[in-house]
Structures are given as C-alpha cells and as structure tokens.
Amino acid sequence: MPQIRQTIQMPQMRVPRTIKGGNYMGAILVVYKVFPEDIVQDFEPLKEKVKAILPQSSSVEGWGTEDVAFGLKALLVQVRFPEDKMGIVEEFETSLAKIPGVSQAEAFNIRRTSRD
C-alpha cells in the first residue's frame, strides 16, 4: 500500500535568475562549419568577414580548422548568442552562407551554456 507523504512548506522559495535582475540565465553556444569555395591557405580574410556580420549582442568564442578532403579545409567558428533572441542562430547561419567565397555554412554543435 502506498504511503501518503506530508506536504513540504517552502515559505522562502528562491527562483534562480541573474544577479543583475535579468529574466534569463543562459546563452546559446553554436559551432559553425564554414566551407570555402576553393582551397584556402589563410583564413584571416574570411575571419574578418565573419566578424563583420556578427550580431551586436553576440561574440566569437573561438576559431579552428578541420580537414575535409584533398587539401580542402573548413573554418570552425564558435559563437555565443544570447538566449532571449529568437531566430538569431538561423539568421547568422544564412548570413554566413552569403559571404563571398563561402560555398556552404552549417551549424553542427548547438548547446546551452551560462551567460558569462
């Protein structure tokens, strides 16, 4: 026979939120894979173009490269977006694909993290 438990009283229940009084606590961390149209040795010009289209409330957390095939490399871009902006991840991915010299851009790792 199941036992009936007593109710727990919580007179001072705390709701987690940011110290500054915001209504959200996290951010979205996305890693994009950007494929150039041709073999690229230096990704610095492409990095500058990515920084130029970055939304104002976002930041680049890191860069990397990944070998694709036969000397072709892809640029990896890790970007932190605010959690409260709807559709910003897809908009940035679309903007990445429109950069001259980029054949394709895709988000392949999306996760929620703290809002530092």
Secondary structure, DSSP 4 states (H G I P E B T S, - for coil): -PPPPPPPP-TT------TT--S--EEEEEEEEEEESS--S--HHHHHHHHHHS-TT-EEEEEEEEEEETTEEEEEEEEEEETTSTTHHHHHHHHHHTSTTEEEEEEEEEEEEE--
